Amino acid sequence: MSDFDVELDTSGLNCPLPVLKARKALSEMSIGQKLHLIVTDPGANQDIPAFSKMTGNPLLESSEQDGKLHFIIEKGDA
C-alpha cells in the first residue's frame, strides 16, 4: 500500500455509506492528496471504481487484505 494523506475506515458500513463518506473526505482534501479507503462491503469493488471515474478522483490502487477492501484514491481537480 502506497503512501496516503488521509485514512477512512468504513468497515461494517454498506453502500452507499462508504461512497458518501469518501466523497465528504475528498471534498475536504487538497488536490493531489491521497485517501486510503477501507471497506468491508463487497459491492465496493464496483462502486468505488465507478465513483472514482464519475468524480474525476483517480483510483490509484485497490487490494484485499484480511477480508477488507483497500482503495487509494487521489483527489482530482474536478
Z-matrix of the N, CA and C atoms (Angstrom, degrees):
N
C 1 1.462
C 2 1.532 1 108.01
N 3 1.311 2 114.34 1 129.45
C 4 1.466 3 118.58 2 -176.57
C 5 1.528 4 110.77 3 -78.25
N 6 1.311 5 115.77 4 177.98
C 7 1.455 6 121.42 5 179.11
C 8 1.523 7 109.69 6 -65.25
N 9 1.324 8 115.47 7 152.13
C 10 1.458 9 120.91 8 176.66
C 11 1.522 10 108.17 9 -148.29
N 12 1.328 11 115.47 10 163.33
C 13 1.461 12 121.44 11 -177.65
C 14 1.527 13 112.80 12 -100.56
N 15 1.330 14 116.32 13 -33.59
C 16 1.461 15 121.72 14 -176.48
C 17 1.525 16 108.14 15 -134.32
N 18 1.337 17 116.26 16 137.02
C 19 1.460 18 120.07 17 175.69
C 20 1.522 19 108.97 18 -114.82
N 21 1.339 20 115.47 19 134.14
C 22 1.455 21 121.77 20 -179.85
C 23 1.524 22 107.81 21 -130.04
N 24 1.323 23 116.59 22 114.46
C 25 1.459 24 121.75 23 -179.56
C 26 1.526 25 108.62 24 -102.44
N 27 1.338 26 116.03 25 111.06
C 28 1.462 27 120.75 26 179.71
C 29 1.526 28 110.84 27 -107.70
N 30 1.322 29 116.87 28 25.25
C 31 1.467 30 121.49 29 179.69
C 32 1.528 31 110.23 30 -52.75
N 33 1.331 32 115.61 31 135.51
C 34 1.455 33 120.65 32 178.50
C 35 1.519 34 114.11 33 89.25
N 36 1.321 35 117.19 34 -11.98
C 37 1.466 36 120.63 35 179.28
C 38 1.526 37 109.59 36 -95.41
N 39 1.320 38 116.04 37 142.17
C 40 1.454 39 120.94 38 177.75
C 41 1.522 40 110.19 39 -103.50
N 42 1.318 41 114.87 40 155.82
C 43 1.459 42 120.14 41 178.71
C 44 1.522 43 109.02 42 -58.17
N 45 1.322 44 116.71 43 142.68
C 46 1.462 45 126.90 44 12.61
C 47 1.525 46 114.88 45 -93.34
N 48 1.330 47 119.07 46 8.24
C 49 1.471 48 119.86 47 -173.59
C 50 1.525 49 114.40 48 -58.14
N 51 1.351 50 121.00 49 -45.31
C 52 1.475 51 118.44 50 178.58
C 53 1.529 52 112.94 51 -58.63
N 54 1.332 53 116.63 52 -38.85
C 55 1.467 54 120.41 53 179.15
C 56 1.527 55 110.23 54 -67.13
N 57 1.320 56 116.86 55 -43.84
C 58 1.473 57 120.26 56 -179.57
C 59 1.524 58 111.11 57 -63.96
N 60 1.337 59 116.53 58 -41.42
C 61 1.465 60 120.01 59 179.37
C 62 1.532 61 110.99 60 -68.55
N 63 1.340 62 116.53 61 -36.93
C 64 1.467 63 120.07 62 176.65
C 65 1.523 64 110.13 63 -64.12
N 66 1.330 65 116.28 64 -42.78
C 67 1.475 66 120.27 65 179.06
C 68 1.523 67 110.69 66 -59.22
N 69 1.346 68 116.27 67 -44.62
C 70 1.468 69 120.65 68 -179.83
C 71 1.534 70 110.38 69 -63.74
N 72 1.341 71 116.66 70 -45.60
C 73 1.467 72 120.18 71 -179.17
C 74 1.521 73 110.54 72 -61.94
N 75 1.331 74 117.14 73 -44.71
C 76 1.471 75 120.32 74 -179.68
C 77 1.519 76 111.24 75 -63.94
N 78 1.329 77 117.54 76 -34.64
C 79 1.466 78 120.43 77 -179.14
C 80 1.523 79 111.94 78 -64.95
N 81 1.340 80 116.72 79 -22.71
C 82 1.467 81 121.32 80 -179.05
C 83 1.525 82 112.52 81 -96.56
N 84 1.345 83 116.49 82 1.47
C 85 1.466 84 120.76 83 -177.55
C 86 1.528 85 110.86 84 -101.55
N 87 1.320 86 115.43 85 164.13
C 88 1.467 87 121.69 86 177.56
C 89 1.529 88 109.93 87 -90.65
N 90 1.327 89 115.82 88 152.43
C 91 1.463 90 121.28 89 178.03
C 92 1.527 91 109.90 90 -54.26
N 93 1.333 92 115.93 91 132.42
C 94 1.460 93 121.36 92 179.11
C 95 1.519 94 114.18 93 93.79
N 96 1.342 95 117.41 94 -16.17
C 97 1.458 96 119.00 95 176.73
C 98 1.527 97 109.30 96 -72.19
N 99 1.329 98 116.24 97 157.15
C 100 1.460 99 121.31 98 -175.88
C 101 1.526 100 110.79 99 -117.19
N 102 1.333 101 114.50 100 134.66
C 103 1.456 102 122.88 101 177.78
C 104 1.527 103 109.18 102 -104.49
N 105 1.333 104 116.85 103 127.86
C 106 1.469 105 122.57 104 172.77
C 107 1.517 106 106.16 105 -98.08
N 108 1.321 107 116.10 106 108.78
C 109 1.458 108 122.76 107 -177.97
C 110 1.525 109 109.00 108 -103.79
N 111 1.333 110 116.68 109 127.06
C 112 1.461 111 122.47 110 178.90
C 113 1.526 112 107.45 111 -112.92
N 114 1.347 113 115.80 112 126.84
C 115 1.462 114 121.43 113 -173.56
C 116 1.526 115 109.56 114 -135.90
N 117 1.337 116 117.07 115 143.31
C 118 1.463 117 120.41 116 174.52
C 119 1.529 118 111.74 117 -107.01
N 120 1.322 119 118.61 118 -13.74
C 121 1.464 120 121.41 119 179.52
C 122 1.527 121 109.53 120 -72.90
N 123 1.356 122 118.35 121 118.11
C 124 1.468 123 120.24 122 -177.91
C 125 1.522 124 113.59 123 -60.87
N 126 1.328 125 117.79 124 -23.27
C 127 1.460 126 121.22 125 177.59
C 128 1.514 127 113.20 126 -63.82
N 129 1.328 128 116.33 127 -16.79
C 130 1.468 129 120.59 128 -179.15
C 131 1.519 130 111.94 129 -63.62
N 132 1.340 131 117.52 130 -24.01
C 133 1.473 132 119.73 131 178.42
C 134 1.520 133 111.81 132 -60.40
N 135 1.323 134 117.75 133 -27.79
C 136 1.455 135 121.41 134 174.24
C 137 1.529 136 111.21 135 -97.29
N 138 1.340 137 116.16 136 -40.01
C 139 1.462 138 120.62 137 -172.93
C 140 1.525 139 113.54 138 -67.81
N 141 1.331 140 117.65 139 -43.39
C 142 1.465 141 120.07 140 -175.26
C 143 1.537 142 111.73 141 -68.56
N 144 1.359 143 119.89 142 -46.98
C 145 1.470 144 118.32 143 176.09
C 146 1.536 145 112.42 144 -60.23
N 147 1.333 146 117.40 145 -37.74
C 148 1.473 147 120.58 146 178.37
C 149 1.524 148 110.63 147 -65.91
N 150 1.327 149 116.46 148 -43.85
C 151 1.470 150 122.00 149 177.67
C 152 1.528 151 110.13 150 -60.56
N 153 1.330 152 115.91 151 -45.16
C 154 1.459 153 121.73 152 -179.05
C 155 1.531 154 111.11 153 -59.77
N 156 1.319 155 115.63 154 -47.31
C 157 1.467 156 120.77 155 -179.01
C 158 1.531 157 110.95 156 -65.85
N 159 1.329 158 116.43 157 -42.52
C 160 1.459 159 121.99 158 -176.59
C 161 1.532 160 111.71 159 -66.67
N 162 1.331 161 117.13 160 -33.83
C 163 1.463 162 120.61 161 -174.25
C 164 1.525 163 113.52 162 -98.56
N 165 1.344 164 117.52 163 -5.73
C 166 1.464 165 119.70 164 179.29
C 167 1.514 166 113.91 165 75.51
N 168 1.331 167 116.48 166 22.59
C 169 1.462 168 121.80 167 175.34
C 170 1.527 169 107.00 168 -106.75
N 171 1.336 170 118.58 169 103.29
C 172 1.467 171 121.77 170 -172.11
C 173 1.535 172 113.57 171 -59.28
N 174 1.332 173 114.92 172 133.84
C 175 1.454 174 121.89 173 173.10
C 176 1.519 175 107.17 174 -86.07
N 177 1.335 176 116.80 175 112.15
C 178 1.456 177 121.37 176 -174.78
C 179 1.521 178 112.79 177 -89.15
N 180 1.324 179 116.72 178 -35.53
C 181 1.465 180 120.85 179 -176.67
C 182 1.516 181 109.48 180 -149.09
N 183 1.323 182 115.07 181 149.42
C 184 1.459 183 119.96 182 167.94
C 185 1.519 184 107.84 183 -145.49
N 186 1.322 185 115.89 184 140.91
C 187 1.460 186 120.48 185 -179.79
C 188 1.519 187 108.57 186 -155.53
N 189 1.339 188 114.77 187 169.12
C 190 1.458 189 120.48 188 176.10
C 191 1.516 190 108.31 189 -126.23
N 192 1.330 191 115.44 190 131.38
C 193 1.457 192 121.24 191 178.76
C 194 1.520 193 108.25 192 -140.90
N 195 1.320 194 116.36 193 126.42
C 196 1.466 195 122.16 194 176.42
C 197 1.532 196 112.79 195 52.85
N 198 1.334 197 116.45 196 40.29
C 199 1.457 198 120.51 197 177.47
C 200 1.510 199 114.92 198 78.06
N 201 1.313 200 116.32 199 6.53
C 202 1.471 201 120.08 200 177.85
C 203 1.520 202 109.21 201 -115.61
N 204 1.320 203 115.11 202 143.12
C 205 1.465 204 121.19 203 177.23
C 206 1.522 205 108.34 204 -93.65
N 207 1.317 206 115.71 205 136.17
C 208 1.461 207 121.95 206 -179.15
C 209 1.519 208 108.45 207 -121.24
N 210 1.328 209 116.16 208 130.29
C 211 1.463 210 121.87 209 178.68
C 212 1.518 211 109.40 210 -128.56
N 213 1.324 212 115.86 211 140.04
C 214 1.462 213 121.47 212 171.15
C 215 1.526 214 106.41 213 -111.96
N 216 1.332 215 115.20 214 117.02
C 217 1.462 216 122.08 215 -178.00
C 218 1.521 217 107.76 216 -117.80
N 219 1.321 218 115.59 217 129.41
C 220 1.473 219 120.20 218 177.71
C 221 1.527 220 109.32 219 -93.35
N 222 1.310 221 115.99 220 136.10
C 223 1.462 222 121.02 221 176.47
C 224 1.519 223 108.13 222 -68.12
N 225 1.322 224 115.89 223 117.77
C 226 1.465 225 121.34 224 179.19
C 227 1.511 226 111.70 225 -86.09
N 228 1.319 227 115.86 226 -177.47
C 229 1.471 228 119.47 227 -179.43
C 230 1.524 229 111.75 228 -102.15
N 231 1.316 230 116.58 229 14.89
C 232 1.465 231 120.74 230 179.72
C 233 1.523 232 110.99 231 -79.98
